[in-house]
Amino acid sequence: MGTWRDRLQPASFRGVPFDVDGDSIGAGRRTQTHEYVKRDKPYVEDLGRATRDVDVTGFLIGDDCFEQADRLLEAFETAGPGELVHPWLGRMKVSAVGKPVFKRDRREGGMVRFDVSFVESGDLSFPATTLNTSQQLASASDALETTSKSNFATLLDDVNTARVSVASYMSSATKMYTAFSNNLSPFVSAFTDAAQFAQWVLNAPSLISEELFSAVDGITSSFTGTANMLTSVTGIFGSIGDVGSGSAPTGTDAAGFQSALVQVSQDAMLVMAMRDLATITVPVSDAAASSAGPQDPASVSSVDSQTGTVPVEYDEAGDVIYPVDVPVIDDVIALRDGLASTIWDMAQTASYDRFQALTAARQAITRHLNEVAKNGVRIVTIQPIEATPSLVLAYQRYGDATRADEIVTRNRVSNPGFVPPVELQVAQR
């Protein structure tokens, strides 16, 4: 280890060299002292690290000292921050403040002295707003629920239920009963079969929407984690389409009654799906607070270019380690497009108010799933040559044996010690 003299660096500013006679630096914390009545000790509020001030007393020496002074003067007069190489502190991005003072003395021929003050310089950035897509999605679901209740009541006003029989809409009632049993079991738990459910609906049609949305409001998802929640919503999404696939009954009143039931049932399950999706939080990265312009979130290329904002860990090689709960981009995009298509189909026969609510729901879902996808990971397909322990496979793939559980979980491998030589879905990195 050399002496302090050996560690000194040649001083310069914007590439113009000079010698240093002495310097001082101001550093510390920004604080605000609060003194209160009848309190002997104050409270000192910490406001962050203080700006570092560097005062330099330097000189230029040699037969060309005036030319050196001209170059340094030009460097000081150049707009914007510049790089200062400090003999002790090293390289710093600074701005010269005040007026650097050059001194020439007849008794010191061939030398120009100067005093200058620097402050460290940061980037020009501004606070940037970020959309809380989760909250927007939750608000859109509440609006859809309110609109759906009103729409159902309006549709029932045009139906004479005395002319409707259970048999006329039994096809749709069966599909509703199945969908509710799979996704909203508390709502149909009191019924033994679809026929009993259909009879209750016909006997008390005005109670359907309130009872249905009350069950939706009271249900709590048993799924945890982003990947599991997306799987749950995918199942609900499939049921929404099934409910509307029943055969059309004969008779104006029967057709109107079935249409009202289908619409309120689809709306209720869509509201449930939206609230499940709203529980998937989107982490905000440091980049979100910069002044850079936004990218188009609707394009897949934009999604690809903005992945990795979720806090991640790195392996020994410096590569990102994606936990198993990180969503798969392709799955999120497929769910987004599928839900958007289904909602669009629902809106084609909707009233004006319901159409507006469904459109707002579709837009909120698209925005939120775009943000979720930005934090996802691509999946690739691999196939081991032979049966391989998951630990070995993880080490071969990522250089990290601790990611074996990720491979086992994603591919539902029954025995981690013998991963079969079949196609496996694994994270790209």
Secondary structure, 3 states (H helix, E strand, C coil): CCCCCCCCCCCEECCEECEEEEEEEECCEEEEEECCCCCCCCEEEEEEECCCEEEEEEEEECCCHHHHHHHHHHHHHCCCCEEEEECCCEEEEEEEEEEEEEEECCCCCCEEEEEEEEEECCCCCCCCCCCCHHHHHHHHHHHHHHHHHHHHHHHHHCCCHHHCCHHHHHHHHHHHHHHHHHHCHHHHCCCCCHHHHHHHHHHCHHHHHHHHHHHHHHCCCCCCCHHHHHHHHHHHHHHHHHHCCCCCCCCHHHHHHHHHHHHHHHHHHHHHHHHHHHCCCCCCCHHHHCCCCCCCCCCHHHHHHCCCCCCCEECCCCCEECCCCCCEHHHHHHHHHHHHHHHHHHHCCCCHHHHHHHHHHHHHHHHHHHHHHHCCECEEEECCCCCECHHHHHHHHHCCHHHHHHHHHHHCCCCCCCECCCCEEEECC
